[in-house]
Amino acid sequence: MTPQRQMAPGQTWRRTQRVLIVDDAPTCRETLTALFTDWQWDVFEASSGR
């Protein structure tokens, strides 16, 4: 089941978007993580495909 998060006070619930960021450069991962977190996405990170 997909987690849900309230959008704003007084609005209805929505499904939480998720993204997996895979990059070997830590600064790129951090930048993308901050961007998606600001958009209220659930972010998962990996430094490699393994």
C-alpha positions in Angstrom: 0.0 0.0 0.0 1.3 3.4 -0.9 1.8 5.8 2.0 -0.3 9.0 2.0 0.5 12.5 3.1 -1.8 15.5 3.7 -1.1 18.2 1.1 -2.0 21.2 3.2 -4.4 22.1 6.0 -8.0 21.6 4.9 -7.1 19.7 1.7 -7.6 16.0 1.0 -5.0 13.3 1.3 -2.8 12.2 -1.7 -0.4 9.4 -2.4 3.2 10.2 -1.6 5.4 10.3 -4.7 8.7 8.3 -4.5 12.0 8.6 -6.3 15.2 6.7 -6.3 18.3 8.8 -7.0 21.4 6.8 -8.1 24.6 8.8 -8.6 28.2 8.3 -7.6 28.7 12.0 -6.9 27.5 12.9 -3.4 26.9 16.5 -4.2 24.6 15.6 -7.1 22.6 13.3 -4.9 22.4 15.9 -2.1 21.1 18.5 -4.6 18.5 16.3 -6.1 17.4 15.0 -2.7 16.9 18.6 -1.5 14.9 19.4 -4.6 12.6 16.4 -4.4 12.2 16.8 -0.6 11.0 20.4 -1.1 8.4 18.9 -3.5 7.3 16.5 -0.6 8.5 13.4 -2.4 9.9 10.4 -0.5 13.6 10.2 -1.6 15.8 7.1 -1.6 19.5 7.4 -2.4 22.2 5.1 -3.7 25.8 5.7 -4.6 25.8 2.8 -7.1 23.5 0.3 -8.8 24.6 -2.5 -6.5 
